[in-house]
Amino acid sequence: MRTLLYIFCLLILPAGCAAVQPALSISNSENLETFAVKGRQGILINQELEFGEFETSKVKRSWTKGGNSRLQVPVGDAGTTGYPDLPSLNYIDRNQTFHFQMKDSTGQESDVYAASEFSSEDLQLEERSSVLEEILGFSLKSENFFYLQIFLNKNLQPWQLILDNEAAQVFPGKYRGILVLDENTYYSLEPISKVQGKKGPKSLLLGSIGYEIFNSRNHSIAAVSLVDNGKVYFNTNDPEERFLLANLCAALLLQENISEE
């Protein structure tokens, strides 16, 4: 998918991606912090990502064991109204999975598990309907999903994301991903389809270059650029929120180079 990002950048800027800066809805916010990402490119053995006050552990690739791996993929509690249970994900390509941990200075810690580049055929759903598409925010016909679990501290219930990479590139103005803990606790991911130009924001001809992240009140509180080494943006001072979103941004950055190995 990174190849697509470079193509989009070359279409809009003769100089390539180096000068691309995302046009965020919070670009003029006095509280906006921008952090360059270290460790995304180069030799990926024992890879670690670092930005701002956050750093991942060494990233473990192919963390699923055995041949025909079976991951539990519930979205919300099974009994929660409006959030159906996804019983499992049959996933064979172990090369497209990764796991990392993160800690911060306040004592927070996390375990993050992800599976990338799988199709709708790998999802074992009790039903396939437009209701599922509306709630989960993805097309059941996609060939390029990204699934994420973030376990924070001692919590047994993970934050979860199923991201339709194809929809984010083909329909960036309409698609929204959702990082969800339960029915009332979630964040939405809006594909970034505009860049900063000399005369203001300029729309990309195709696709998106990252995600702007909104809370349940539709306030933009973070963003991640997936161009080159990547950048992470924070518009919140809440330590717990920053830590959660740091894990999310790190996972999105790692997804972009997992197929490069």
N, C-alpha and C positions, 0 to 999 in steps of 0.2 A: 504493500500500500504506500510505502514511502516513495516508490517510483512515481506514483500518480501525483504526489505532492510536488515533486520536482517538475513534472510536466506542467502542472497548473502555474507554478511560479514562472517558468520560462515563457509561458503564454502571455503573462502580464508585464514582465520586466526583462528587458534584454540582458541585464547584468546577472540574471539568475535569482536564487533565493536569498542571497546574502543580505539584501536590503529590505526584505519583506518584514514588515511590522504589522501585526494584527490590529485591526480597528475594532476596539472593544467599546461597549456601551459605557464603560467606566474609565475610558482613556484619560479623561480630565479630572478624575477623582483625586483629591489631595491625599487620600489615604492609600492610594494604590502603590503596592510594592512590586518590583520586578526583579526576578532572580534568574541568572543564567544557570544552566544545567551542566554539571560536570559528570563525565563517565558514560555518556550515552554512546559515543562512537569509539572506534579503535578496537583493541583486542577485548572480546567479550567474556573471556575466561575469568572467573571470579569477579565479574562485573559488579560495581556499586554505583548508584546514582547519588548525587549530592546537589542540593540547591537550598539557599537560605540557611536556616538552622536545622535542616533535615538531611538525613543520610540513610540510605537503605543498608541492610546487611548484604553480603554477597548473594547475588541472584542465583537461585537453584533452578536449572532448566530440567524439563522432562520429569517433573515430580510425581506423575502418576506411575503406578507400578503395574506390571503385567501387560498382557497383550490387548485385550478388549476392556479398557478401563470404563468404569461406571461411576460417574460423579453425581451426588445428590444436588439437584438444582431447584430448591423451593424458592419462590418469590413471595415474601411475606409469610405470615402464618397460614397454614392450610385452612384454618377456620375463620380467617379474616375476610369480611365481606368485600368483594371487589378485587381481591388478590388471589387468583387461583394457584393451586399447587402444581409446580412442574416436577413430576416424580423423579426424572433422572435425565442425564445426558450420556449417551453412548459415545465414547470418544476414543479413537484408536491411535491417532497421530500424536504420540507423546512428545515429539519435538516441538509442538506448538503449545506447551504449557510452561508455566514458571511460578515460582514462589519466592517471596522475600519477607523480611521483617523490618520493623522500624521502631526506634525509640526516640524520645525527646528529653529535654532537660527537666521537664516537670514530672517525669516518671511514667508517662504514657508509653504503651507498647502495642504492637500490632503484629498480626500474621495475615499475609495477603496471598491468595491463590487465584490463578487466572488460567483460562484456556482460550486460545485464539484460533481464528481461521477454520471454524467448523460451520457446517451447513444446517439447514432446517431439518434434514433427514436424521441428524444426530440427536435432535430433541425428541424425547419420548413423552408426548403430551397425551393427556386423556381425551382432549378434544382440540380441534384446530378451528378457530373461528375468528371473525373480525373483532369480537370482544377481547380476545387475548391480544391481538395486535394493538388495539386501542390502549389497553391497560399497560402492557409491557413496552410499548413504543417501538416495535420492530415488525418487519415483514416476515411472515412465516415461510416465504419462498427465497429468502436470502441465502447466499453461499458463503457469507463472511461475517459470522457473529464473533463477538468478544464477550466472554463471561468472566465475572469478577466477584470474589468474596473477600470482604475486609472484616477481620475479627479484631475488635478493639479491647484492650485490657482483659478483663476477666469475663466479658460478655460472651455468652454462648450463641446468641443470635447475630449473624453477620449482616453487615451492609452488603447489598447485592446489586450488580449491574449486568444487564444483558444489552449490549450495544450492537446495533446493526451497522457495520462499517460501510456497507454498500449504500444504504439509505442516506447516511451522513454525507457521502460524496455525491450521489446522484440527485438527492433532494435536500440540500443543506438548508434551504429556506423554510422547509416544512417539517423536517425530522427533528425529534427531540429524544435524547436518551434519558433514562431515569435511574439514579442511584437511590435505592430505597431500603429503609430499615423496617418500616411498617406503614400502614395506610396513611398516617398523619405525619410521618417523618421521612422526608425525601429531598433530593436535589435534582434539578433537571440540567441536562447538558445540551447546549445549543451550538451546533457547528459554526465555526467562524468562517464566513464566506466573504469578508471584506478586509482590505488591507489599507494602511495609511498611505495616501498619495500626496503629491505636492499641493493639491487643491482640496484636500480632505479625503474622507473614506472613499475607497474605490472597490467596486464589486469584482470578485474573481469571475473569469469567464466560465470556469468549471470548478466543482468540488469545494473543499474546505481545507483549512490548514491547522485546525485545532478545535478546542471547545471552550466556550464561556459557560461558567457554572452559576446557576441561580438557586437560591433557597426557595422554600415553599411559599414565601411572600413575594416571589418574583424579583428579589433583589440580587443583583450580580455581586458575587462575593469572591470569585476566583476565575482563573482562566489558565489554559496551557496551550502553548504554541508547539507544534510538532515539526517545525521546519528546522533542518540542520541539527545542531546540538540541543535545541529546544529551550524554551523559557517558561517559567511559572510565575503567575501573577496572583497576589492576594489583596483582597479588599475587605478583610476582616481581621480583628485583633483577638478574637476569641480563641484561646489555646486549643480547646477540644475540636473546634471547627477547623482550625488550621491544620491540625494533625490528621484529621480524617481526610481532608482535601489534599494534603501532601501525599498520602498513600494513594489516593485516586489518581492524581497527576503522575506520580511515579509509574503506576501500572500502565497508564495510557502511553507514556513515553517508551516504556519497555516493549509494549505490544508492537510499536512501529518498527523495531529492529529485530524482532524475534525470528523472522523469516530470512534475515540476512546471513545467518550463521551457516 
